[in-house]
Amino acid sequence: MSENNASEDKEFAAEFYDISYSGRKDIDFFVNYSLGAKGKTLELGCGTGRVLIPTAMEGCEITGLEISPLMLRRCQEKVEQQPEQIRKLITLIQGNMTEFNIGEKFPLVTTPFRSFQHLISTEEQKACLHCINEHLEPGGLLILDLFNPFLPRLYDTKYEIEEELTPESELPDGRRLRCTTRTLAFHRDGQYNEVEIIYCLSYPDGRTEKRVHSFPLRYFFRYEVEHLLNLSGFRIKELFGDFECSRFCSDSPEMIFVAEKR
Ligand SMILES: C[S@@+](CC[C@H](N)C(=O)[O-])C[C@H]1O[C@@H](n2cnc3c(N)ncnc32)[C@H](O)[C@@H]1O
């Protein structure tokens, strides 16, 4: 794939991100933590504002940090459509969660929808946790949202075959979009999978278009994260297995750590 295509594909990902993940049921969880935080939330990897904007709509101040200019531009466009009293609660910053200095302390830092899993190396993860710790008020909370690895997905070649991510639906302009996903490569030595999201578009005139966004996604195991957090100055307060705050167990879909700055 040429560099040109790769960046177009990221543009595609930014354009269709919200529709692809509209079924995700995590927004209330994060909004409730922001409501309880009594101060500004910092969201790392805020993407298109899927969680950030509903948080501001509930009256919470929130700063979003995002590395991708395309995702951030999409987020900015959506923020601009909001009324003034919501817009003024939102600050957007382009930056890398492994090396940021916002010059402010927050009572709550969040990483919704696994943005921390984009950090592949332990060095990046430790650098990120160090930055988070520096930006938290004493006793401030970090919510680290990760998936609970389903072991066959880490080696079984059946996941190399495309499976549906989002059923076909009609877009406001008459085009139809369907998303599929597959694992391109397993890297058990580096503890990450190379993942593809495939966007299949059908136009009203019968044309079709297919674009692929691929990226590496790190997976974490429970006690690895416990060590990482403890070594990075955090005390684990909760470990949830889903966004209904169920206790983490073997079959939990999620692995959500709530950790306090020590
Ligand atoms: C799966 S999306 C989650 C977006 C948003 N938090 C949500 O819940 O919809 C992960 C986001 O993290 C961003 N990201 C990845 N690595 C990053 C980094 N090093 N620093 C900041 N953002 C990063 C990606 O560009 C992407 O927008």
The ligand as an SDF file (V2000), in Angstrom:
LIG
                    3D

 27 29  0  0  0  0  0  0  0  0999 V2000
  -10.1090    3.4830   19.4520 C   0  0  0  0  0  0  0  0  0  0  0  0
   -9.8670    5.1910   19.3520 S   0  0  0  0  0  0  0  0  0  0  0  0
  -10.7530    5.7790   20.7930 C   0  0  0  0  0  0  0  0  0  0  0  0
  -11.2590    7.1960   20.5900 C   0  0  0  0  0  0  0  0  0  0  0  0
  -12.1580    7.7100   21.7070 C   0  0  0  0  0  0  0  0  0  0  0  0
  -11.4920    7.6980   22.9810 N   0  0  0  0  0  0  0  0  0  0  0  0
  -13.4400    6.9000   21.7890 C   0  0  0  0  0  0  0  0  0  0  0  0
  -13.7110    6.3240   22.8330 O   0  0  0  0  0  0  0  0  0  0  0  0
  -14.1590    6.8620   20.7990 O   0  0  0  0  0  0  0  0  0  0  0  0
   -8.1820    5.4060   19.8880 C   0  0  0  0  0  0  0  0  0  0  0  0
   -7.6690    6.8040   19.6290 C   0  0  0  0  0  0  0  0  0  0  0  0
   -6.3920    6.9490   20.2440 O   0  0  0  0  0  0  0  0  0  0  0  0
   -5.6030    7.7440   19.3680 C   0  0  0  0  0  0  0  0  0  0  0  0
   -4.1810    7.5160   19.6910 N   0  0  0  0  0  0  0  0  0  0  0  0
   -3.4300    6.4330   19.3610 C   0  0  0  0  0  0  0  0  0  0  0  0
   -2.1780    6.5790   19.8170 N   0  0  0  0  0  0  0  0  0  0  0  0
   -2.1310    7.7800   20.4470 C   0  0  0  0  0  0  0  0  0  0  0  0
   -1.0950    8.4970   21.1180 C   0  0  0  0  0  0  0  0  0  0  0  0
    0.1410    8.0070   21.2320 N   0  0  0  0  0  0  0  0  0  0  0  0
   -1.4050    9.6980   21.6590 N   0  0  0  0  0  0  0  0  0  0  0  0
   -2.6610   10.2220   21.5370 C   0  0  0  0  0  0  0  0  0  0  0  0
   -3.6680    9.5940   20.8950 N   0  0  0  0  0  0  0  0  0  0  0  0
   -3.4080    8.3800   20.3590 C   0  0  0  0  0  0  0  0  0  0  0  0
   -6.0020    7.2880   17.9840 C   0  0  0  0  0  0  0  0  0  0  0  0
   -5.6270    8.2110   16.9800 O   0  0  0  0  0  0  0  0  0  0  0  0
   -7.5120    7.1340   18.1450 C   0  0  0  0  0  0  0  0  0  0  0  0
   -8.1940    8.3140   17.8400 O   0  0  0  0  0  0  0  0  0  0  0  0
  1  2  1  0
  2  3  1  0
  2 10  1  0
  3  4  1  0
  4  5  1  0
  5  6  1  0
  5  7  1  0
  7  8  2  0
  7  9  1  0
 10 11  1  0
 11 12  1  0
 11 26  1  0
 12 13  1  0
 13 14  1  0
 13 24  1  0
 14 15  1  0
 14 23  1  0
 15 16  2  0
 16 17  1  0
 17 18  1  0
 17 23  2  0
 18 19  1  0
 18 20  2  0
 20 21  1  0
 21 22  2  0
 22 23  1  0
 24 25  1  0
 24 26  1  0
 26 27  1  0
M  CHG  2   2   1   9  -1
M  END
$$$$
